Amino acid sequence: MISWMAWTLPVAVFFSVIAFILMCMTVYEVRSPCVERKGFLPIATTRGDRLFIGLLSSAYLHLVFLGLTDLNLWIPLAISVIWLAVILRWG
């Protein structure tokens, strides 16, 4: 039924981490509503905005990595985790 998707371990870990982050951010937002702030991004953002920007850029990073290299996906996964942490903290 979902045989069209290349469900490798790194892909499963990537999507599992996204689901976990979304659940954690939902609980965090309910307990502690946020306000917009200006970081190094050129716009004022909320936590949800920064999460969306980080996840979207991580997805693009994975696609570029898949298109340009034959290496495994652990490398862009590690880069994405670091990038997402930077965006959420200082973005």
PDB file of N, CA, C and O in Angstrom:
ATOM      1  N   MET A   1       0.816  -1.190   0.000  1.00  0.00           N
ATOM      2  CA  MET A   1       0.000   0.000   0.000  1.00  0.00           C
ATOM      3  C   MET A   1       0.866   1.262   0.000  1.00  0.00           C
ATOM      4  O   MET A   1       0.555   2.225  -0.701  1.00  0.00           O
ATOM      5  N   ILE A   2       1.940   1.262   0.774  1.00  0.00           N
ATOM      6  CA  ILE A   2       2.836   2.421   0.760  1.00  0.00           C
ATOM      7  C   ILE A   2       4.199   2.030   0.195  1.00  0.00           C
ATOM      8  O   ILE A   2       5.226   2.571   0.605  1.00  0.00           O
ATOM      9  N   SER A   3       4.203   1.104  -0.729  1.00  0.00           N
ATOM     10  CA  SER A   3       5.463   0.614  -1.285  1.00  0.00           C
ATOM     11  C   SER A   3       6.184   1.666  -2.130  1.00  0.00           C
ATOM     12  O   SER A   3       7.369   1.509  -2.421  1.00  0.00           O
ATOM     13  N   TRP A   4       5.491   2.733  -2.529  1.00  0.00           N
ATOM     14  CA  TRP A   4       6.128   3.783  -3.313  1.00  0.00           C
ATOM     15  C   TRP A   4       7.117   4.583  -2.485  1.00  0.00           C
ATOM     16  O   TRP A   4       7.999   5.237  -3.041  1.00  0.00           O
ATOM     17  N   MET A   5       6.985   4.542  -1.152  1.00  0.00           N
ATOM     18  CA  MET A   5       7.855   5.318  -0.271  1.00  0.00           C
ATOM     19  C   MET A   5       9.069   4.489   0.115  1.00  0.00           C
ATOM     20  O   MET A   5       8.937   3.312   0.451  1.00  0.00           O
ATOM     21  N   ALA A   6      10.240   5.087   0.070  1.00  0.00           N
ATOM     22  CA  ALA A   6      11.474   4.404   0.449  1.00  0.00           C
ATOM     23  C   ALA A   6      11.643   4.495   1.966  1.00  0.00           C
ATOM     24  O   ALA A   6      12.346   5.373   2.465  1.00  0.00           O
ATOM     25  N   TRP A   7      11.002   3.595   2.685  1.00  0.00           N
ATOM     26  CA  TRP A   7      11.037   3.636   4.141  1.00  0.00           C
ATOM     27  C   TRP A   7      12.312   2.994   4.662  1.00  0.00           C
ATOM     28  O   TRP A   7      12.318   1.833   5.070  1.00  0.00           O
ATOM     29  N   THR A   8      13.370   3.753   4.644  1.00  0.00           N
ATOM     30  CA  THR A   8      14.622   3.300   5.243  1.00  0.00           C
ATOM     31  C   THR A   8      14.635   3.760   6.695  1.00  0.00           C
ATOM     32  O   THR A   8      13.788   4.551   7.110  1.00  0.00           O
ATOM     33  N   LEU A   9      15.592   3.267   7.459  1.00  0.00           N
ATOM     34  CA  LEU A   9      15.676   3.648   8.864  1.00  0.00           C
ATOM     35  C   LEU A   9      15.857   5.157   9.055  1.00  0.00           C
ATOM     36  O   LEU A   9      15.170   5.736   9.896  1.00  0.00           O
ATOM     37  N   PRO A  10      16.755   5.820   8.310  1.00  0.00           N
ATOM     38  CA  PRO A  10      16.886   7.264   8.485  1.00  0.00           C
ATOM     39  C   PRO A  10      15.602   8.032   8.164  1.00  0.00           C
ATOM     40  O   PRO A  10      15.289   9.017   8.832  1.00  0.00           O
ATOM     41  N   VAL A  11      14.857   7.591   7.146  1.00  0.00           N
ATOM     42  CA  VAL A  11      13.602   8.258   6.795  1.00  0.00           C
ATOM     43  C   VAL A  11      12.594   8.078   7.925  1.00  0.00           C
ATOM     44  O   VAL A  11      11.902   9.026   8.296  1.00  0.00           O
ATOM     45  N   ALA A  12      12.507   6.870   8.472  1.00  0.00           N
ATOM     46  CA  ALA A  12      11.593   6.609   9.582  1.00  0.00           C
ATOM     47  C   ALA A  12      11.976   7.433  10.809  1.00  0.00           C
ATOM     48  O   ALA A  12      11.106   7.974  11.490  1.00  0.00           O
ATOM     49  N   VAL A  13      13.266   7.530  11.090  1.00  0.00           N
ATOM     50  CA  VAL A  13      13.720   8.334  12.226  1.00  0.00           C
ATOM     51  C   VAL A  13      13.381   9.803  11.998  1.00  0.00           C
ATOM     52  O   VAL A  13      12.927  10.482  12.919  1.00  0.00           O
ATOM     53  N   PHE A  14      13.598  10.300  10.780  1.00  0.00           N
ATOM     54  CA  PHE A  14      13.309  11.694  10.451  1.00  0.00           C
ATOM     55  C   PHE A  14      11.845  12.029  10.706  1.00  0.00           C
ATOM     56  O   PHE A  14      11.546  13.021  11.370  1.00  0.00           O
ATOM     57  N   PHE A  15      10.932  11.216  10.185  1.00  0.00           N
ATOM     58  CA  PHE A  15       9.515  11.499  10.363  1.00  0.00           C
ATOM     59  C   PHE A  15       9.057  11.270  11.803  1.00  0.00           C
ATOM     60  O   PHE A  15       8.162  11.967  12.281  1.00  0.00           O
ATOM     61  N   SER A  16       9.655  10.309  12.496  1.00  0.00           N
ATOM     62  CA  SER A  16       9.330  10.090  13.906  1.00  0.00           C
ATOM     63  C   SER A  16       9.751  11.279  14.762  1.00  0.00           C
ATOM     64  O   SER A  16       9.027  11.694  15.667  1.00  0.00           O
ATOM     65  N   VAL A  17      10.911  11.814  14.470  1.00  0.00           N
ATOM     66  CA  VAL A  17      11.395  12.990  15.206  1.00  0.00           C
ATOM     67  C   VAL A  17      10.483  14.188  14.949  1.00  0.00           C
ATOM     68  O   VAL A  17      10.185  14.941  15.876  1.00  0.00           O
ATOM     69  N   ILE A  18      10.042  14.373  13.722  1.00  0.00           N
ATOM     70  CA  ILE A  18       9.123  15.468  13.408  1.00  0.00           C
ATOM     71  C   ILE A  18       7.827  15.318  14.203  1.00  0.00           C
ATOM     72  O   ILE A  18       7.336  16.287  14.782  1.00  0.00           O
ATOM     73  N   ALA A  19       7.275  14.111  14.233  1.00  0.00           N
ATOM     74  CA  ALA A  19       6.039  13.873  14.987  1.00  0.00           C
ATOM     75  C   ALA A  19       6.249  14.137  16.473  1.00  0.00           C
ATOM     76  O   ALA A  19       5.390  14.731  17.125  1.00  0.00           O
ATOM     77  N   PHE A  20       7.381  13.702  17.009  1.00  0.00           N
ATOM     78  CA  PHE A  20       7.680  13.924  18.424  1.00  0.00           C
ATOM     79  C   PHE A  20       7.830  15.418  18.732  1.00  0.00           C
ATOM     80  O   PHE A  20       7.316  15.898  19.742  1.00  0.00           O
ATOM     81  N   ILE A  21       8.525  16.142  17.872  1.00  0.00           N
ATOM     82  CA  ILE A  21       8.710  17.583  18.066  1.00  0.00           C
ATOM     83  C   ILE A  21       7.364  18.308  18.023  1.00  0.00           C
ATOM     84  O   ILE A  21       7.109  19.196  18.837  1.00  0.00           O
ATOM     85  N   LEU A  22       6.506  17.932  17.077  1.00  0.00           N
ATOM     86  CA  LEU A  22       5.189  18.565  16.991  1.00  0.00           C
ATOM     87  C   LEU A  22       4.365  18.319  18.249  1.00  0.00           C
ATOM     88  O   LEU A  22       3.679  19.225  18.724  1.00  0.00           O
ATOM     89  N   MET A  23       4.422  17.121  18.789  1.00  0.00           N
ATOM     90  CA  MET A  23       3.692  16.824  20.031  1.00  0.00           C
ATOM     91  C   MET A  23       4.251  17.639  21.197  1.00  0.00           C
ATOM     92  O   MET A  23       3.493  18.210  21.981  1.00  0.00           O
ATOM     93  N   CYS A  24       5.569  17.688  21.307  1.00  0.00           N
ATOM     94  CA  CYS A  24       6.195  18.458  22.396  1.00  0.00           C
ATOM     95  C   CYS A  24       5.886  19.947  22.276  1.00  0.00           C
ATOM     96  O   CYS A  24       5.585  20.600  23.275  1.00  0.00           O
ATOM     97  N   MET A  25       5.958  20.486  21.061  1.00  0.00           N
ATOM     98  CA  MET A  25       5.677  21.909  20.869  1.00  0.00           C
ATOM     99  C   MET A  25       4.218  22.240  21.167  1.00  0.00           C
ATOM    100  O   MET A  25       3.920  23.325  21.667  1.00  0.00           O
ATOM    101  N   THR A  26       3.314  21.322  20.868  1.00  0.00           N
ATOM    102  CA  THR A  26       1.896  21.539  21.173  1.00  0.00           C
ATOM    103  C   THR A  26       1.688  21.632  22.669  1.00  0.00           C
ATOM    104  O   THR A  26       1.011  22.542  23.147  1.00  0.00           O
ATOM    105  N   VAL A  27       2.261  20.702  23.413  1.00  0.00           N
ATOM    106  CA  VAL A  27       2.139  20.728  24.874  1.00  0.00           C
ATOM    107  C   VAL A  27       2.794  21.988  25.430  1.00  0.00           C
ATOM    108  O   VAL A  27       2.228  22.640  26.307  1.00  0.00           O
ATOM    109  N   TYR A  28       3.975  22.336  24.935  1.00  0.00           N
ATOM    110  CA  TYR A  28       4.693  23.519  25.396  1.00  0.00           C
ATOM    111  C   TYR A  28       3.903  24.797  25.127  1.00  0.00           C
ATOM    112  O   TYR A  28       3.859  25.693  25.971  1.00  0.00           O
ATOM    113  N   GLU A  29       3.283  24.880  23.958  1.00  0.00           N
ATOM    114  CA  GLU A  29       2.503  26.069  23.599  1.00  0.00           C
ATOM    115  C   GLU A  29       1.252  26.195  24.468  1.00  0.00           C
ATOM    116  O   GLU A  29       0.873  27.302  24.850  1.00  0.00           O
ATOM    117  N   VAL A  30       0.617  25.080  24.780  1.00  0.00           N
ATOM    118  CA  VAL A  30      -0.572  25.115  25.643  1.00  0.00           C
ATOM    119  C   VAL A  30      -0.196  25.551  27.056  1.00  0.00           C
ATOM    120  O   VAL A  30      -0.921  26.329  27.675  1.00  0.00           O
ATOM    121  N   ARG A  31       0.919  25.063  27.566  1.00  0.00           N
ATOM    122  CA  ARG A  31       1.347  25.399  28.929  1.00  0.00           C
ATOM    123  C   ARG A  31       1.955  26.795  29.039  1.00  0.00           C
ATOM    124  O   ARG A  31       1.801  27.473  30.055  1.00  0.00           O
ATOM    125  N   SER A  32       2.649  27.215  27.979  1.00  0.00           N
ATOM    126  CA  SER A  32       3.335  28.505  28.021  1.00  0.00           C
ATOM    127  C   SER A  32       3.203  29.214  26.674  1.00  0.00           C
ATOM    128  O   SER A  32       4.077  29.080  25.818  1.00  0.00           O
ATOM    129  N   PRO A  33       2.119  29.966  26.480  1.00  0.00           N
ATOM    130  CA  PRO A  33       1.950  30.670  25.197  1.00  0.00           C
ATOM    131  C   PRO A  33       3.119  31.626  24.926  1.00  0.00           C
ATOM    132  O   PRO A  33       3.651  32.251  25.843  1.00  0.00           O
ATOM    133  N   CYS A  34       3.497  31.723  23.675  1.00  0.00           N
ATOM    134  CA  CYS A  34       4.664  32.541  23.344  1.00  0.00           C
ATOM    135  C   CYS A  34       4.254  33.867  22.729  1.00  0.00           C
ATOM    136  O   CYS A  34       3.097  34.076  22.362  1.00  0.00           O
ATOM    137  N   VAL A  35       5.216  34.743  22.629  1.00  0.00           N
ATOM    138  CA  VAL A  35       5.038  36.036  21.974  1.00  0.00           C
ATOM    139  C   VAL A  35       6.043  36.112  20.831  1.00  0.00           C
ATOM    140  O   VAL A  35       7.056  35.413  20.833  1.00  0.00           O
ATOM    141  N   GLU A  36       5.752  36.967  19.859  1.00  0.00           N
ATOM    142  CA  GLU A  36       6.685  37.138  18.745  1.00  0.00           C
ATOM    143  C   GLU A  36       7.968  37.784  19.230  1.00  0.00           C
ATOM    144  O   GLU A  36       7.959  38.619  20.135  1.00  0.00           O
ATOM    145  N   ARG A  37       9.078  37.383  18.608  1.00  0.00           N
ATOM    146  CA  ARG A  37      10.366  38.016  18.897  1.00  0.00           C
ATOM    147  C   ARG A  37      11.192  38.050  17.636  1.00  0.00           C
ATOM    148  O   ARG A  37      10.924  37.324  16.679  1.00  0.00           O
ATOM    149  N   LYS A  38      12.196  38.895  17.644  1.00  0.00           N
ATOM    150  CA  LYS A  38      13.076  39.057  16.488  1.00  0.00           C
ATOM    151  C   LYS A  38      14.426  38.461  16.829  1.00  0.00           C
ATOM    152  O   LYS A  38      15.069  38.881  17.791  1.00  0.00           O
ATOM    153  N   GLY A  39      14.861  37.481  16.045  1.00  0.00           N
ATOM    154  CA  GLY A  39      16.181  36.884  16.185  1.00  0.00           C
ATOM    155  C   GLY A  39      17.002  37.204  14.962  1.00  0.00           C
ATOM    156  O   GLY A  39      16.916  38.308  14.424  1.00  0.00           O
ATOM    157  N   PHE A  40      17.808  36.239  14.510  1.00  0.00           N
ATOM    158  CA  PHE A  40      18.619  36.495  13.318  1.00  0.00           C
ATOM    159  C   PHE A  40      17.814  36.354  12.028  1.00  0.00           C
ATOM    160  O   PHE A  40      18.282  36.763  10.965  1.00  0.00           O
ATOM    161  N   LEU A  41      16.605  35.780  12.105  1.00  0.00           N
ATOM    162  CA  LEU A  41      15.750  35.735  10.919  1.00  0.00           C
ATOM    163  C   LEU A  41      15.245  37.146  10.615  1.00  0.00           C
ATOM    164  O   LEU A  41      15.094  37.954  11.531  1.00  0.00           O
ATOM    165  N   PRO A  42      14.986  37.450   9.357  1.00  0.00           N
ATOM    166  CA  PRO A  42      14.618  38.825   9.003  1.00  0.00           C
ATOM    167  C   PRO A  42      13.174  39.203   9.352  1.00  0.00           C
ATOM    168  O   PRO A  42      12.710  40.271   8.953  1.00  0.00           O
ATOM    169  N   ILE A  43      12.468  38.358  10.079  1.00  0.00           N
ATOM    170  CA  ILE A  43      11.079  38.636  10.455  1.00  0.00           C
ATOM    171  C   ILE A  43      10.879  38.315  11.926  1.00  0.00           C
ATOM    172  O   ILE A  43      11.635  37.535  12.505  1.00  0.00           O
ATOM    173  N   ALA A  44       9.866  38.913  12.528  1.00  0.00           N
ATOM    174  CA  ALA A  44       9.496  38.555  13.898  1.00  0.00           C
ATOM    175  C   ALA A  44       8.741  37.229  13.838  1.00  0.00           C
ATOM    176  O   ALA A  44       7.831  37.068  13.025  1.00  0.00           O
ATOM    177  N   THR A  45       9.115  36.281  14.696  1.00  0.00           N
ATOM    178  CA  THR A  45       8.539  34.945  14.633  1.00  0.00           C
ATOM    179  C   THR A  45       8.109  34.456  16.005  1.00  0.00           C
ATOM    180  O   THR A  45       8.618  34.906  17.031  1.00  0.00           O
ATOM    181  N   THR A  46       7.165  33.527  16.003  1.00  0.00           N
ATOM    182  CA  THR A  46       6.783  32.804  17.215  1.00  0.00           C
ATOM    183  C   THR A  46       7.517  31.464  17.202  1.00  0.00           C
ATOM    184  O   THR A  46       8.206  31.131  16.238  1.00  0.00           O
ATOM    185  N   ARG A  47       7.359  30.698  18.290  1.00  0.00           N
ATOM    186  CA  ARG A  47       7.979  29.366  18.331  1.00  0.00           C
ATOM    187  C   ARG A  47       7.482  28.501  17.177  1.00  0.00           C
ATOM    188  O   ARG A  47       8.270  27.798  16.544  1.00  0.00           O
ATOM    189  N   GLY A  48       6.190  28.547  16.905  1.00  0.00           N
ATOM    190  CA  GLY A  48       5.628  27.753  15.818  1.00  0.00           C
ATOM    191  C   GLY A  48       6.172  28.150  14.464  1.00  0.00           C
ATOM    192  O   GLY A  48       6.426  27.295  13.616  1.00  0.00           O
ATOM    193  N   ASP A  49       6.354  29.454  14.253  1.00  0.00           N
ATOM    194  CA  ASP A  49       6.949  29.940  12.995  1.00  0.00           C
ATOM    195  C   ASP A  49       8.364  29.407  12.830  1.00  0.00           C
ATOM    196  O   ASP A  49       8.736  28.929  11.759  1.00  0.00           O
ATOM    197  N   ARG A  50       9.147  29.493  13.895  1.00  0.00           N
ATOM    198  CA  ARG A  50      10.530  29.020  13.838  1.00  0.00           C
ATOM    199  C   ARG A  50      10.589  27.512  13.628  1.00  0.00           C
ATOM    200  O   ARG A  50      11.455  27.016  12.908  1.00  0.00           O
ATOM    201  N   LEU A  51       9.665  26.779  14.259  1.00  0.00           N
ATOM    202  CA  LEU A  51       9.608  25.329  14.048  1.00  0.00           C
ATOM    203  C   LEU A  51       9.293  25.024  12.583  1.00  0.00           C
ATOM    204  O   LEU A  51       9.939  24.170  11.976  1.00  0.00           O
ATOM    205  N   PHE A  52       8.313  25.709  12.017  1.00  0.00           N
ATOM    206  CA  PHE A  52       7.951  25.495  10.621  1.00  0.00           C
ATOM    207  C   PHE A  52       9.110  25.809   9.693  1.00  0.00           C
ATOM    208  O   PHE A  52       9.405  25.032   8.785  1.00  0.00           O
ATOM    209  N   ILE A  53       9.773  26.939   9.908  1.00  0.00           N
ATOM    210  CA  ILE A  53      10.915  27.317   9.075  1.00  0.00           C
ATOM    211  C   ILE A  53      12.030  26.283   9.205  1.00  0.00           C
ATOM    212  O   ILE A  53      12.641  25.900   8.207  1.00  0.00           O
ATOM    213  N   GLY A  54      12.294  25.835  10.418  1.00  0.00           N
ATOM    214  CA  GLY A  54      13.332  24.830  10.635  1.00  0.00           C
ATOM    215  C   GLY A  54      13.007  23.500   9.992  1.00  0.00           C
ATOM    216  O   GLY A  54      13.879  22.879   9.383  1.00  0.00           O
ATOM    217  N   LEU A  55      11.758  23.047  10.116  1.00  0.00           N
ATOM    218  CA  LEU A  55      11.367  21.772   9.509  1.00  0.00           C
ATOM    219  C   LEU A  55      11.378  21.855   7.986  1.00  0.00           C
ATOM    220  O   LEU A  55      11.818  20.921   7.316  1.00  0.00           O
ATOM    221  N   LEU A  56      10.902  22.958   7.442  1.00  0.00           N
ATOM    222  CA  LEU A  56      10.891  23.127   5.995  1.00  0.00           C
ATOM    223  C   LEU A  56      12.309  23.158   5.435  1.00  0.00           C
ATOM    224  O   LEU A  56      12.597  22.519   4.423  1.00  0.00           O
ATOM    225  N   SER A  57      13.185  23.896   6.090  1.00  0.00           N
ATOM    226  CA  SER A  57      14.568  23.951   5.610  1.00  0.00           C
ATOM    227  C   SER A  57      15.266  22.593   5.793  1.00  0.00           C
ATOM    228  O   SER A  57      16.133  22.239   4.994  1.00  0.00           O
ATOM    229  N   SER A  58      14.903  21.838   6.824  1.00  0.00           N
ATOM    230  CA  SER A  58      15.468  20.499   6.994  1.00  0.00           C
ATOM    231  C   SER A  58      15.009  19.566   5.881  1.00  0.00           C
ATOM    232  O   SER A  58      15.791  18.754   5.387  1.00  0.00           O
ATOM    233  N   ALA A  59      13.758  19.678   5.489  1.00  0.00           N
ATOM    234  CA  ALA A  59      13.258  18.853   4.391  1.00  0.00           C
ATOM    235  C   ALA A  59      13.995  19.190   3.095  1.00  0.00           C
ATOM    236  O   ALA A  59      14.379  18.291   2.346  1.00  0.00           O
ATOM    237  N   TYR A  60      14.191  20.481   2.830  1.00  0.00           N
ATOM    238  CA  TYR A  60      14.932  20.883   1.632  1.00  0.00           C
ATOM    239  C   TYR A  60      16.378  20.394   1.687  1.00  0.00           C
ATOM    240  O   TYR A  60      16.935  19.973   0.673  1.00  0.00           O
ATOM    241  N   LEU A  61      16.978  20.450   2.867  1.00  0.00           N
ATOM    242  CA  LEU A  61      18.342  19.959   3.025  1.00  0.00           C
ATOM    243  C   LEU A  61      18.412  18.475   2.670  1.00  0.00           C
ATOM    244  O   LEU A  61      19.333  18.046   1.975  1.00  0.00           O
ATOM    245  N   HIS A  62      17.455  17.699   3.138  1.00  0.00           N
ATOM    246  CA  HIS A  62      17.432  16.270   2.811  1.00  0.00           C
ATOM    247  C   HIS A  62      17.256  16.041   1.309  1.00  0.00           C
ATOM    248  O   HIS A  62      17.925  15.188   0.727  1.00  0.00           O
ATOM    249  N   LEU A  63      16.361  16.799   0.688  1.00  0.00           N
ATOM    250  CA  LEU A  63      16.146  16.635  -0.751  1.00  0.00           C
ATOM    251  C   LEU A  63      17.395  16.992  -1.552  1.00  0.00           C
ATOM    252  O   LEU A  63      17.751  16.286  -2.496  1.00  0.00           O
ATOM    253  N   VAL A  64      18.054  18.074  -1.182  1.00  0.00           N
ATOM    254  CA  VAL A  64      19.293  18.471  -1.871  1.00  0.00           C
ATOM    255  C   VAL A  64      20.357  17.409  -1.665  1.00  0.00           C
ATOM    256  O   VAL A  64      21.072  17.052  -2.601  1.00  0.00           O
ATOM    257  N   PHE A  65      20.465  16.904  -0.451  1.00  0.00           N
ATOM    258  CA  PHE A  65      21.463  15.890  -0.151  1.00  0.00           C
ATOM    259  C   PHE A  65      21.199  14.621  -0.959  1.00  0.00           C
ATOM    260  O   PHE A  65      22.129  14.014  -1.489  1.00  0.00           O
ATOM    261  N   LEU A  66      19.929  14.222  -1.053  1.00  0.00           N
ATOM    262  CA  LEU A  66      19.581  13.043  -1.848  1.00  0.00           C
ATOM    263  C   LEU A  66      19.878  13.258  -3.324  1.00  0.00           C
ATOM    264  O   LEU A  66      20.333  12.343  -4.009  1.00  0.00           O
ATOM    265  N   GLY A  67      19.625  14.453  -3.810  1.00  0.00           N
ATOM    266  CA  GLY A  67      19.832  14.734  -5.220  1.00  0.00           C
ATOM    267  C   GLY A  67      21.279  14.870  -5.626  1.00  0.00           C
ATOM    268  O   GLY A  67      21.628  14.582  -6.771  1.00  0.00           O
ATOM    269  N   LEU A  68      22.129  15.301  -4.715  1.00  0.00           N
ATOM    270  CA  LEU A  68      23.514  15.599  -5.079  1.00  0.00           C
ATOM    271  C   LEU A  68      24.542  14.561  -4.647  1.00  0.00           C
ATOM    272  O   LEU A  68      25.672  14.570  -5.137  1.00  0.00           O
ATOM    273  N   THR A  69      24.164  13.660  -3.729  1.00  0.00           N
ATOM    274  CA  THR A  69      25.140  12.684  -3.232  1.00  0.00           C
ATOM    275  C   THR A  69      24.546  11.285  -3.238  1.00  0.00           C
ATOM    276  O   THR A  69      23.341  11.098  -3.412  1.00  0.00           O
ATOM    277  N   ASP A  70      25.413  10.320  -3.045  1.00  0.00           N
ATOM    278  CA  ASP A  70      24.987   8.928  -2.895  1.00  0.00           C
ATOM    279  C   ASP A  70      25.211   8.444  -1.463  1.00  0.00           C
ATOM    280  O   ASP A  70      25.129   7.248  -1.185  1.00  0.00           O
ATOM    281  N   LEU A  71      25.492   9.373  -0.568  1.00  0.00           N
ATOM    282  CA  LEU A  71      25.754   9.005   0.819  1.00  0.00           C
ATOM    283  C   LEU A  71      24.446   8.708   1.551  1.00  0.00           C
ATOM    284  O   LEU A  71      23.359   8.991   1.046  1.00  0.00           O
ATOM    285  N   ASN A  72      24.568   8.133   2.745  1.00  0.00           N
ATOM    286  CA  ASN A  72      23.358   7.826   3.513  1.00  0.00           C
ATOM    287  C   ASN A  72      22.769   9.088   4.134  1.00  0.00           C
ATOM    288  O   ASN A  72      23.376  10.157   4.084  1.00  0.00           O
ATOM    289  N   LEU A  73      21.596   8.956   4.711  1.00  0.00           N
ATOM    290  CA  LEU A  73      20.861  10.120   5.216  1.00  0.00           C
ATOM    291  C   LEU A  73      21.176  10.487   6.663  1.00  0.00           C
ATOM    292  O   LEU A  73      20.559  11.402   7.208  1.00  0.00           O
ATOM    293  N   TRP A  74      22.110   9.805   7.289  1.00  0.00           N
ATOM    294  CA  TRP A  74      22.449  10.156   8.668  1.00  0.00           C
ATOM    295  C   TRP A  74      23.129  11.519   8.744  1.00  0.00           C
ATOM    296  O   TRP A  74      22.958  12.245   9.723  1.00  0.00           O
ATOM    297  N   ILE A  75      23.882  11.863   7.739  1.00  0.00           N
ATOM    298  CA  ILE A  75      24.597  13.150   7.733  1.00  0.00           C
ATOM    299  C   ILE A  75      23.611  14.325   7.690  1.00  0.00           C
ATOM    300  O   ILE A  75      23.704  15.212   8.538  1.00  0.00           O
ATOM    301  N   PRO A  76      22.668  14.367   6.733  1.00  0.00           N
ATOM    302  CA  PRO A  76      21.718  15.486   6.756  1.00  0.00           C
ATOM    303  C   PRO A  76      20.786  15.443   7.962  1.00  0.00           C
ATOM    304  O   PRO A  76      20.288  16.484   8.391  1.00  0.00           O
ATOM    305  N   LEU A  77      20.545  14.263   8.510  1.00  0.00           N
ATOM    306  CA  LEU A  77      19.731  14.190   9.723  1.00  0.00           C
ATOM    307  C   LEU A  77      20.436  14.899  10.879  1.00  0.00           C
ATOM    308  O   LEU A  77      19.817  15.669  11.614  1.00  0.00           O
ATOM    309  N   ALA A  78      21.718  14.637  11.031  1.00  0.00           N
ATOM    310  CA  ALA A  78      22.488  15.302  12.093  1.00  0.00           C
ATOM    311  C   ALA A  78      22.544  16.812  11.860  1.00  0.00           C
ATOM    312  O   ALA A  78      22.379  17.593  12.797  1.00  0.00           O
ATOM    313  N   ILE A  79      22.776  17.223  10.612  1.00  0.00           N
ATOM    314  CA  ILE A  79      22.812  18.650  10.295  1.00  0.00           C
ATOM    315  C   ILE A  79      21.454  19.290  10.558  1.00  0.00           C
ATOM    316  O   ILE A  79      21.382  20.408  11.068  1.00  0.00           O
ATOM    317  N   SER A  80      20.383  18.588  10.213  1.00  0.00           N
ATOM    318  CA  SER A  80      19.031  19.111  10.420  1.00  0.00           C
ATOM    319  C   SER A  80      18.703  19.299  11.891  1.00  0.00           C
ATOM    320  O   SER A  80      18.071  20.288  12.263  1.00  0.00           O
ATOM    321  N   VAL A  81      19.120  18.370  12.725  1.00  0.00           N
ATOM    322  CA  VAL A  81      18.871  18.486  14.162  1.00  0.00           C
ATOM    323  C   VAL A  81      19.586  19.716  14.720  1.00  0.00           C
ATOM    324  O   VAL A  81      19.012  20.480  15.496  1.00  0.00           O
ATOM    325  N   ILE A  82      20.830  19.895  14.323  1.00  0.00           N
ATOM    326  CA  ILE A  82      21.592  21.066  14.783  1.00  0.00           C
ATOM    327  C   ILE A  82      20.959  22.350  14.246  1.00  0.00           C
ATOM    328  O   ILE A  82      20.797  23.317  14.991  1.00  0.00           O
ATOM    329  N   TRP A  83      20.603  22.368  12.967  1.00  0.00           N
ATOM    330  CA  TRP A  83      19.991  23.547  12.353  1.00  0.00           C
ATOM    331  C   TRP A  83      18.670  23.886  13.030  1.00  0.00           C
ATOM    332  O   TRP A  83      18.402  25.057  13.299  1.00  0.00           O
ATOM    333  N   LEU A  84      17.844  22.891  13.309  1.00  0.00           N
ATOM    334  CA  LEU A  84      16.562  23.132  13.965  1.00  0.00           C
ATOM    335  C   LEU A  84      16.768  23.706  15.363  1.00  0.00           C
ATOM    336  O   LEU A  84      16.042  24.610  15.776  1.00  0.00           O
ATOM    337  N   ALA A  85      17.748  23.188  16.091  1.00  0.00           N
ATOM    338  CA  ALA A  85      18.029  23.719  17.428  1.00  0.00           C
ATOM    339  C   ALA A  85      18.474  25.184  17.341  1.00  0.00           C
ATOM    340  O   ALA A  85      18.069  26.000  18.168  1.00  0.00           O
ATOM    341  N   VAL A  86      19.294  25.520  16.358  1.00  0.00           N
ATOM    342  CA  VAL A  86      19.765  26.899  16.183  1.00  0.00           C
ATOM    343  C   VAL A  86      18.595  27.814  15.840  1.00  0.00           C
ATOM    344  O   VAL A  86      18.471  28.898  16.410  1.00  0.00           O
ATOM    345  N   ILE A  87      17.739  27.390  14.919  1.00  0.00           N
ATOM    346  CA  ILE A  87      16.577  28.198  14.528  1.00  0.00           C
ATOM    347  C   ILE A  87      15.648  28.413  15.720  1.00  0.00           C
ATOM    348  O   ILE A  87      15.182  29.528  15.953  1.00  0.00           O
ATOM    349  N   LEU A  88      15.380  27.352  16.470  1.00  0.00           N
ATOM    350  CA  LEU A  88      14.458  27.490  17.603  1.00  0.00           C
ATOM    351  C   LEU A  88      15.032  28.364  18.704  1.00  0.00           C
ATOM    352  O   LEU A  88      14.292  29.085  19.372  1.00  0.00           O
ATOM    353  N   ARG A  89      16.320  28.309  18.898  1.00  0.00           N
ATOM    354  CA  ARG A  89      16.930  29.087  19.989  1.00  0.00           C
ATOM    355  C   ARG A  89      17.193  30.544  19.616  1.00  0.00           C
ATOM    356  O   ARG A  89      16.836  31.456  20.362  1.00  0.00           O
ATOM    357  N   TRP A  90      17.816  30.756  18.461  1.00  0.00           N
ATOM    358  CA  TRP A  90      18.265  32.104  18.108  1.00  0.00           C
ATOM    359  C   TRP A  90      17.571  32.707  16.897  1.00  0.00           C
ATOM    360  O   TRP A  90      17.823  33.864  16.561  1.00  0.00           O
ATOM    361  N   GLY A  91      16.697  31.946  16.229  1.00  0.00           N
ATOM    362  CA  GLY A  91      16.037  32.429  15.022  1.00  0.00           C
ATOM    363  C   GLY A  91      15.011  33.397  15.329  1.00  0.00           C
ATOM    364  O   GLY A  91      14.354  33.908  14.423  1.00  0.00           O
TER     365      GLY A  91
END
